[in-house]
């Protein structure tokens, strides 16, 4: 059974760090394989851990997925603009892929984005992340041009896919 929770820094930092580290190792290996580029992932990990607040309420979310009581996946949402959220650091451990964890994480992120009041959710991912693109498309995401605020350097835009999903309009007041 998959359980998705909203993480908090004090309690969940060890699991966040562990999953971010695995994600960065995996992504760096794939980027090196595809583009012969290496990143200093230790520096990236420390930067992410120092900047976790961008993924925290009220405008962000950091989700952890557990299966069999073990941390199995992570996904983050941050504010890109007042009406647009951005999915970042989406990762499911390779041994747990294909079990519905990725879909559960994205569904919960979209629900949280709607609750925050975002009208759209965007993301970027490398072209080699074919399974992730299939998941995003199956959930209604469509490809768009590169967007302002993406952390992807322009030199890599040709190797990346940028996607967006318009969220259903819901009212967030008590008069409905």
C-alpha positions in Angstrom: 0.0 0.0 0.0 1.2 3.5 -0.9 0.9 6.3 1.6 1.7 9.9 0.5 2.3 12.5 3.2 3.2 16.2 3.3 6.7 16.3 4.8 7.9 18.6 7.4 11.6 19.6 7.8 12.3 18.5 11.4 10.8 15.1 11.2 11.5 14.1 7.6 14.8 15.7 6.8 16.7 12.4 6.8 14.3 10.8 4.3 14.3 14.0 2.2 18.1 14.1 2.1 18.3 10.4 1.2 15.8 10.6 -1.7 17.2 13.9 -3.0 20.7 12.3 -3.0 19.5 9.2 -4.9 17.6 11.5 -7.4 20.7 13.6 -8.0 23.0 10.6 -8.4 20.5 9.0 -10.9 20.0 12.3 -12.8 23.7 13.1 -12.9 24.5 9.6 -14.3 21.8 10.0 -17.0 22.9 13.5 -17.9 26.5 12.3 -18.1 25.5 9.4 -20.3 23.4 11.5 -22.6 25.3 14.8 -22.7 28.8 14.1 -21.2 28.1 16.6 -18.5 28.7 16.2 -14.7 27.2 18.3 -11.9 28.6 18.7 -8.4 25.7 16.9 -6.9 27.0 17.3 -3.3 26.8 21.0 -3.7 23.3 20.7 -5.3 22.1 18.5 -2.4 23.3 21.0 0.2 21.7 23.9 -1.8 18.4 22.0 -2.0 18.4 21.1 1.7 19.2 24.8 2.7 16.3 26.0 0.4 13.6 23.5 1.5 11.3 26.4 2.5 10.4 27.0 -1.1 8.7 23.6 -1.0 6.9 24.2 2.2 3.4 25.6 2.9 1.8 28.0 2.3 2.9 28.2 -1.3 4.8 24.9 -1.7 4.6 21.2 -0.8 7.1 18.5 -0.3 5.6 15.0 -0.5 7.0 11.7 0.6 5.6 8.4 -0.6 6.0 5.3 1.5 5.3 1.7 0.5 5.7 -1.1 3.0 6.6 1.6 5.5 9.8 2.6 3.6 10.4 5.9 1.9 9.9 5.2 -1.8 9.4 8.5 -3.6 9.5 12.2 -3.4 7.9 15.1 -5.3 7.9 18.8 -4.7 5.8 21.8 -5.6 7.0 25.4 -5.5 5.5 28.7 -6.5 6.6 29.9 -9.9 4.3 32.9 -10.2 1.2 33.8 -8.0 -1.0 31.6 -10.2 1.5 28.9 -11.4 3.1 26.1 -9.4 6.0 24.1 -10.6 6.8 20.4 -9.9 10.4 19.7 -9.0 12.5 16.8 -7.8 10.0 14.1 -8.7 11.7 10.8 -8.0 10.6 7.2 -7.4 13.2 4.6 -6.4 13.9 2.3 -9.3 12.8 -0.8 -7.4 9.4 0.8 -6.8 8.7 2.1 -10.3 5.7 0.8 -12.0 3.8 0.4 -8.7 1.7 3.5 -8.9 3.8 5.6 -6.6 4.6 8.2 -9.3 0.9 8.6 -10.1 0.0 8.9 -6.5 2.6 11.6 -5.9 1.5 13.7 -9.0 -2.2 13.3 -8.1 -1.6 14.6 -4.6 0.6 17.4 -5.9 -2.2 18.5 -8.2 -4.7 18.4 -5.4 -2.4 20.5 -3.2 -1.8 22.9 -6.1 -5.5 23.3 -6.5 -5.9 23.9 -2.7 -3.2 26.5 -2.8 -5.1 28.3 -5.6 -2.7 27.7 -8.5 -4.4 27.9 -11.9 -1.7 25.9 -13.7 1.1 23.6 -12.9 4.3 23.4 -14.9 7.3 21.1 -15.0 10.5 20.4 -17.0 12.2 17.1 -17.5 15.0 15.8 -19.7 13.9 14.1 -23.0 15.4 10.8 -21.7 12.7 10.6 -19.0 10.3 8.8 -21.3 8.3 7.0 -18.6 7.8 10.2 -16.6 6.5 12.0 -19.8 4.0 9.1 -20.3 2.8 9.6 -16.8 2.4 13.3 -17.1 0.6 13.1 -20.5 -1.7 10.5 -19.1 -2.7 13.0 -16.4 -3.4 15.8 -18.9 -0.1 17.6 -19.1 0.7 19.1 -22.5 4.0 20.3 -23.9 4.7 24.0 -24.0 7.7 26.2 -24.8 10.4 26.8 -22.2 9.0 29.1 -19.6 10.5 31.9 -17.5 11.7 30.8 -14.1 12.8 27.3 -15.2 16.1 26.3 -13.6 17.2 24.6 -16.9 20.0 26.6 -18.6 19.0 27.8 -22.1 21.8 25.6 -23.6 19.9 22.5 -22.5 16.4 23.6 -23.6 16.7 21.5 -26.8 17.2 18.4 -24.6 14.3 19.1 -22.2 10.6 18.9 -22.4 8.5 21.6 -20.7 4.9 20.8 -19.8 1.8 22.4 -18.3 -1.5 21.4 -16.9 -4.4 23.8 -16.5 -6.2 23.0 -13.2 -9.9 23.0 -12.9 -11.3 26.2 -11.5 -12.5 25.8 -8.0 -13.7 28.4 -5.5 -11.8 28.7 -2.3 -14.2 30.7 -0.2 -17.0 29.6 2.1 -19.9 31.1 0.0 -19.9 28.2 -2.5 
